[in-house]
Protein backbone atom coordinates (compact mmCIF):
# COMPACT_ATOMS: atom_id res chain seq x y z
CA UNK A 1 0.00 0.00 0.00
CA UNK A 2 1.38 3.45 -0.87
CA UNK A 3 2.12 5.30 2.37
CA UNK A 4 3.16 8.83 3.26
CA UNK A 5 6.57 8.85 1.47
CA UNK A 6 5.24 7.41 -1.80
CA UNK A 7 2.19 9.67 -1.87
CA UNK A 8 4.40 12.68 -1.12
CA UNK A 9 6.65 11.68 -4.02
CA UNK A 10 3.68 11.18 -6.36
CA UNK A 11 2.45 14.65 -5.44
CA UNK A 12 5.91 16.04 -6.18
CA UNK A 13 5.96 14.22 -9.51
CA UNK A 14 2.63 15.80 -10.46
CA UNK A 15 3.81 19.25 -9.36
CA UNK A 16 6.69 18.94 -11.81
CA UNK A 17 4.71 17.59 -14.75
CA UNK A 18 1.05 18.49 -14.45
CA UNK A 19 0.91 21.88 -12.74
CA UNK A 20 0.19 24.58 -15.31
CA UNK A 21 -1.60 22.19 -17.65
CA UNK A 22 -5.34 22.21 -18.14
CA UNK A 23 -7.55 19.17 -17.80
CA UNK A 24 -8.95 18.04 -21.13
CA UNK A 25 -11.25 15.49 -19.52
CA UNK A 26 -11.56 12.91 -16.78
CA UNK A 27 -12.63 9.43 -17.87
CA UNK A 28 -14.04 6.97 -15.34
CA UNK A 29 -13.56 3.31 -16.20
CA UNK A 30 -14.46 1.83 -12.81
CA UNK A 31 -17.72 3.40 -11.67
CA UNK A 32 -17.21 2.09 -8.14
CA UNK A 33 -13.94 4.02 -7.81
CA UNK A 34 -15.60 7.45 -8.09
CA UNK A 35 -17.26 8.11 -4.75
CA UNK A 36 -18.85 11.49 -5.62
CA UNK A 37 -21.31 12.60 -8.29
CA UNK A 38 -21.54 16.36 -7.69
CA UNK A 39 -19.52 18.05 -9.13
CA UNK A 40 -19.53 15.67 -12.08
CA UNK A 41 -16.21 14.67 -13.72
CA UNK A 42 -17.09 16.98 -16.62
CA UNK A 43 -16.70 19.93 -14.21
CA UNK A 44 -12.92 19.45 -14.33
CA UNK A 45 -12.69 20.06 -18.08
CA UNK A 46 -10.76 23.22 -18.93
CA UNK A 47 -9.51 23.79 -15.40
CA UNK A 48 -5.81 24.32 -14.72
CA UNK A 49 -3.88 22.02 -12.40
CA UNK A 50 -2.53 24.48 -9.82
CA UNK A 51 -1.00 22.20 -7.19
CA UNK A 52 -0.64 18.65 -5.90
CA UNK A 53 -0.25 17.61 -2.29
CA UNK A 54 -1.45 15.05 0.19
CA UNK A 55 -3.45 14.54 3.36
CA UNK A 56 -1.92 11.55 5.12
CA UNK A 57 -2.09 8.81 2.48
CA UNK A 58 -4.63 10.71 0.33
CA UNK A 59 -3.32 12.36 -2.85
CA UNK A 60 -4.85 15.80 -3.59
CA UNK A 61 -4.71 17.24 -7.12
CA UNK A 62 -5.96 20.83 -6.90
CA UNK A 63 -7.58 22.53 -9.88
CA UNK A 64 -8.40 26.20 -10.26
CA UNK A 65 -11.82 27.29 -9.12
CA UNK A 66 -11.32 25.36 -5.86
CA UNK A 67 -11.89 21.89 -7.24
CA UNK A 68 -9.94 18.93 -5.86
CA UNK A 69 -9.42 15.42 -7.16
CA UNK A 70 -8.65 13.50 -3.98
CA UNK A 71 -7.50 9.90 -4.32
CA UNK A 72 -6.83 7.06 -1.90
CA UNK A 73 -4.83 4.38 -3.69
CA UNK A 74 -5.75 1.64 -1.18
CA UNK A 75 -3.64 -1.52 -1.10
CA UNK A 76 -3.10 -2.18 -4.81
CA UNK A 77 -3.63 1.18 -6.47
CA UNK A 78 -1.04 3.27 -8.29
CA UNK A 79 -0.59 6.34 -10.47
CA UNK A 80 0.96 5.99 -13.93
CA UNK A 81 1.94 9.19 -15.71
CA UNK A 82 1.74 9.11 -19.51
CA UNK A 83 3.62 11.56 -21.72
CA UNK A 84 1.15 10.54 -24.43
CA UNK A 85 -1.74 8.09 -24.62
CA UNK A 86 -1.92 5.47 -27.34
CA UNK A 87 -5.49 6.34 -28.19
CA UNK A 88 -7.83 9.31 -28.00
CA UNK A 89 -10.83 7.00 -27.67
CA UNK A 90 -12.64 7.07 -24.31
CA UNK A 91 -11.99 4.24 -21.89
CA UNK A 92 -14.42 1.35 -21.86
CA UNK A 93 -15.91 0.84 -18.38
CA UNK A 94 -14.92 -2.40 -16.72
CA UNK A 95 -12.03 -3.16 -19.06
CA UNK A 96 -8.57 -3.67 -17.55
CA UNK A 97 -6.96 -2.31 -14.39
CA UNK A 98 -7.52 1.40 -15.12
CA UNK A 99 -10.02 2.97 -12.72
CA UNK A 100 -9.76 6.59 -13.84
CA UNK A 101 -7.85 8.56 -16.47
CA UNK A 102 -7.01 12.27 -16.42
CA UNK A 103 -6.13 13.68 -19.84
CA UNK A 104 -4.33 17.02 -20.00
CA UNK A 105 -4.32 19.62 -22.74
CA UNK A 106 -0.84 18.75 -24.06
CA UNK A 107 -1.75 15.10 -24.66
CA UNK A 108 -0.16 13.85 -21.44
CA UNK A 109 -1.94 12.79 -18.27
CA UNK A 110 -2.16 9.99 -15.78
CA UNK A 111 -4.01 6.76 -15.08
CA UNK A 112 -5.11 5.58 -11.67
CA UNK A 113 -4.93 1.80 -11.71
CA UNK A 114 -5.74 -0.98 -9.29
CA UNK A 115 -4.51 -4.56 -9.43
CA UNK A 116 -6.20 -7.60 -7.90
CA UNK A 117 -9.82 -8.34 -7.16
CA UNK A 118 -10.35 -6.19 -4.06
CA UNK A 119 -11.28 -2.92 -5.73
CA UNK A 120 -10.90 -0.33 -2.98
CA UNK A 121 -9.25 2.58 -4.80
CA UNK A 122 -11.36 5.67 -4.12
CA UNK A 123 -11.50 8.97 -6.00
CA UNK A 124 -13.46 12.05 -4.94
CA UNK A 125 -14.11 15.25 -6.91
CA UNK A 126 -14.88 17.86 -4.27
CA UNK A 127 -14.73 21.58 -3.59
CA UNK A 128 -13.01 21.00 -0.24
CA UNK A 129 -10.85 17.99 0.80
CA UNK A 130 -12.52 18.07 4.21
CA UNK A 131 -15.67 16.79 2.46
CA UNK A 132 -13.90 13.45 1.96
CA UNK A 133 -14.82 11.30 4.99
CA UNK A 134 -11.37 9.72 5.30
CA UNK A 135 -9.65 13.11 5.18
CA UNK A 136 -11.94 14.72 7.73
CA UNK A 137 -11.12 11.98 10.26
CA UNK A 138 -7.33 12.15 9.90
CA UNK A 139 -5.13 12.82 12.89
CA UNK A 140 -2.10 15.11 12.62
CA UNK A 141 0.47 14.30 9.97
CA UNK A 142 2.99 11.76 11.25
CA UNK A 143 5.95 13.64 9.80
CA UNK A 144 4.89 17.01 11.16
CA UNK A 145 4.09 16.22 14.81
CA UNK A 146 6.33 17.49 17.57
CA UNK A 147 7.15 15.24 20.53
CA UNK A 148 4.43 16.67 22.77
CA UNK A 149 1.71 16.15 20.15
CA UNK A 150 3.05 12.70 19.27
CA UNK A 151 3.02 11.63 22.92
CA UNK A 152 -0.50 12.97 23.44
CA UNK A 153 -1.80 11.18 20.36
CA UNK A 154 -0.29 7.80 21.27
CA UNK A 155 -1.45 8.12 24.86
CA UNK A 156 -4.98 8.83 23.58
CA UNK A 157 -5.40 5.32 22.18
CA UNK A 158 -4.61 2.33 24.39
CA UNK A 159 -3.50 -0.67 22.37
CA UNK A 160 -0.61 -2.46 20.72
CA UNK A 161 1.78 0.12 19.35
CA UNK A 162 1.78 -1.36 15.84
CA UNK A 163 -1.98 -0.89 15.54
CA UNK A 164 -1.97 2.57 17.10
CA UNK A 165 0.78 3.82 14.78
CA UNK A 166 -1.25 2.73 11.75
CA UNK A 167 -4.54 4.18 13.00
CA UNK A 168 -5.06 7.15 10.67
CA UNK A 169 -7.23 8.93 13.24
CA UNK A 170 -4.27 8.92 15.64
CA UNK A 171 -1.51 9.84 13.16
CA UNK A 172 -1.90 10.29 9.41
CA UNK A 173 0.36 8.62 6.88
CA UNK A 174 1.91 5.51 8.46
CA UNK A 175 0.88 2.11 7.13
CA UNK A 176 1.90 -1.50 7.55
CA UNK A 177 5.34 -1.34 5.94
CA UNK A 178 6.72 1.80 7.55
CA UNK A 179 5.32 0.94 10.97
CA UNK A 180 7.44 -2.25 10.86
CA UNK A 181 10.47 -0.13 9.92
CA UNK A 182 9.79 2.49 12.59
CA UNK A 183 9.41 -0.09 15.36
CA UNK A 184 12.61 -1.80 14.25
CA UNK A 185 14.56 1.47 14.45
CA UNK A 186 12.96 2.25 17.83
CA UNK A 187 13.75 -1.30 19.07
CA UNK A 188 10.17 -1.87 20.21
CA UNK A 189 7.98 -4.96 20.01
CA UNK A 190 4.99 -4.43 17.73
CA UNK A 191 2.86 -5.81 20.57
CA UNK A 192 4.12 -3.32 23.19
CA UNK A 193 1.18 -1.50 24.77
CA UNK A 194 1.07 2.27 24.32
CA UNK A 195 -0.03 2.90 27.91
CA UNK A 196 3.10 1.10 29.16
CA UNK A 197 5.62 2.99 27.06
CA UNK A 198 7.95 5.20 29.08
CA UNK A 199 8.65 8.83 28.22
CA UNK A 200 12.07 7.75 26.93
CA UNK A 201 10.54 5.06 24.72
CA UNK A 202 8.03 7.53 23.30
CA UNK A 203 10.82 9.99 22.54
CA UNK A 204 12.79 7.24 20.79
CA UNK A 205 9.70 6.20 18.84
CA UNK A 206 9.00 9.79 17.78
CA UNK A 207 12.59 10.14 16.57
CA UNK A 208 12.25 6.86 14.65
CA UNK A 209 9.09 8.11 12.92
CA UNK A 210 10.89 11.26 11.80
CA UNK A 211 13.99 9.32 10.72
CA UNK A 212 12.28 6.52 8.79
CA UNK A 213 9.68 8.67 7.05
CA UNK A 214 12.09 11.53 6.43
CA UNK A 215 14.68 9.23 4.85
CA UNK A 216 12.02 7.53 2.72
CA UNK A 217 10.70 10.87 1.45
CA UNK A 218 14.24 12.02 0.63
CA UNK A 219 14.92 8.81 -1.33
CA UNK A 220 11.61 8.97 -3.15
CA UNK A 221 11.49 12.61 -4.23
CA UNK A 222 12.70 13.06 -7.76
CA UNK A 223 12.07 9.43 -8.68
CA UNK A 224 9.77 8.65 -11.55
CA UNK A 225 6.42 7.20 -10.51
CA UNK A 226 7.36 3.86 -12.05
CA UNK A 227 10.49 3.67 -9.88
CA UNK A 228 8.93 4.42 -6.51
CA UNK A 229 7.89 0.88 -5.59
CA UNK A 230 11.39 -0.43 -6.21
CA UNK A 231 12.89 2.43 -4.21
CA UNK A 232 10.60 1.60 -1.29
CA UNK A 233 11.53 -2.10 -1.31
CA UNK A 234 15.25 -1.29 -1.51
CA UNK A 235 15.09 0.81 1.65
CA UNK A 236 13.30 -1.70 3.89
CA UNK A 237 15.17 -3.42 6.73
CA UNK A 238 12.57 -5.86 8.08
CA UNK A 239 9.27 -5.43 6.28
CA UNK A 240 8.75 -8.12 3.61
CA UNK A 241 12.14 -9.64 4.55
CA UNK A 242 10.99 -12.72 6.47
CA UNK A 243 13.78 -15.28 6.78
CA UNK A 244 16.56 -12.86 5.84
CA UNK A 245 19.21 -11.60 8.25
CA UNK A 246 18.57 -8.34 10.08
CA UNK A 247 20.99 -5.73 8.66
CA UNK A 248 21.62 -4.42 12.18
CA UNK A 249 22.19 -7.48 14.38
CA UNK A 250 22.16 -10.43 11.96
CA UNK A 251 19.26 -12.25 13.63
CA UNK A 252 16.63 -13.78 11.35
CA UNK A 253 13.68 -11.53 10.52
CA UNK A 254 10.43 -13.16 11.70
CA UNK A 255 6.79 -12.73 10.72
CA UNK A 256 3.41 -12.70 12.45
CA UNK A 257 0.52 -13.43 10.11
CA UNK A 258 -3.07 -12.27 10.47
CA UNK A 259 -6.15 -12.96 8.35
CA UNK A 260 -5.44 -10.28 5.76
CA UNK A 261 -2.02 -8.86 6.64
CA UNK A 262 1.29 -9.65 8.31
CA UNK A 263 4.05 -7.87 10.18
CA UNK A 264 7.79 -8.45 10.25
CA UNK A 265 10.25 -7.78 13.06
CA UNK A 266 13.71 -8.70 14.33
CA UNK A 267 13.75 -10.64 17.62
CA UNK A 268 17.34 -9.60 18.32
CA UNK A 269 16.59 -5.88 18.00
CA UNK A 270 13.01 -5.72 19.23
CA UNK A 271 11.96 -8.56 21.57
CA UNK A 272 15.05 -9.56 23.50
CA UNK A 273 15.69 -12.48 21.15
CA UNK A 274 12.29 -14.08 21.79
CA UNK A 275 10.05 -14.88 18.81
CA UNK A 276 6.47 -13.65 18.99
CA UNK A 277 3.65 -16.17 18.82
CA UNK A 278 2.07 -16.07 15.38
CA UNK A 279 -1.35 -14.92 16.48
CA UNK A 280 -2.92 -11.50 16.98
CA UNK A 281 -3.33 -11.66 20.74
CA UNK A 282 0.19 -12.83 21.55
CA UNK A 283 1.13 -12.11 25.15
CA UNK A 284 4.70 -13.40 24.89
CA UNK A 285 6.33 -9.99 24.68
CA UNK A 286 5.01 -6.68 25.91
Steps between C-alpha positions, in 0.01 A plus 500: 500500500638845413574685824604853589841502321367356173195726493721801575725400210203450266377847592846639426505318167167658405618845610788469255302365206134590530486839671428770243321261266126502451279196534360387167270245661469242774393152391359254753548134414410352839174657614551369853827693533334843472334566834341838413254611233477876560702669356499262205832400336412731210539795741878452488523561125693816415625557853870553568693270732635746758653272763536145629539396861380244748300449817653201676483226236246690285631665182347844426514644147375859522338670202418867462158609614550307826443153362695204638552149370577308818615140466567216742700232321408226751711184508554434129447836334759709318545807282655465154598820322480492120688745279253398229211255481482238228143587415266797519200269533319507836565217742257211503351449848599176666789424266846449651661636816444871427250657740526862388691697237584871505588641158680834484501760226848413368409135440659375822322394817478220749315177570390382841518122496419222742623142486331196653138426574447715810407827333538759775665791318289809568486830312304808606435820303423761764515872568672442835716199604333508841185372325677166450408285803845342531672839488271661755582226753879517464720567799803729473757419235752246628796688355394837636420421865724627776582275796228643724228448238634155412497393865148634552370321192651162591384532859147571372458149360579201721611200298789321335739758363500352149124547470501846656775625268297391197171645625448797267283678757796499740776592252461545125726333247655189658397160367602139542844516339638814661360414842712181489803712406432762767462242777820329389695827520340578838579145624142443614281191480201553272287362784626749762206682658489877455390563859813320625752689290733721702570863414842392371347231279249747358779746424697225325191396305430859394859535379466172308184625327680815388810306392329220307240715326741786438759270342234330287368834373854615418568179304169516318488864392621545147437137408270422213165355604594166346813481717344575837396146592850369438650786700271417792593130498872581480484710816321249724687328784240256635170543320448231233839348594385192692779244531778742406765626741436826683742761358563631852557194720497205258210318667237347272205725417175337618136543402162503673211427266141616536192431288571768241842642588831421667776678687874442507746567781846408627504306829859604570425872468142516623395216734809400693564208265160340564276420202142623518218248483342510156158615610343842550459484876852383581594572860857371474663841479368831623 
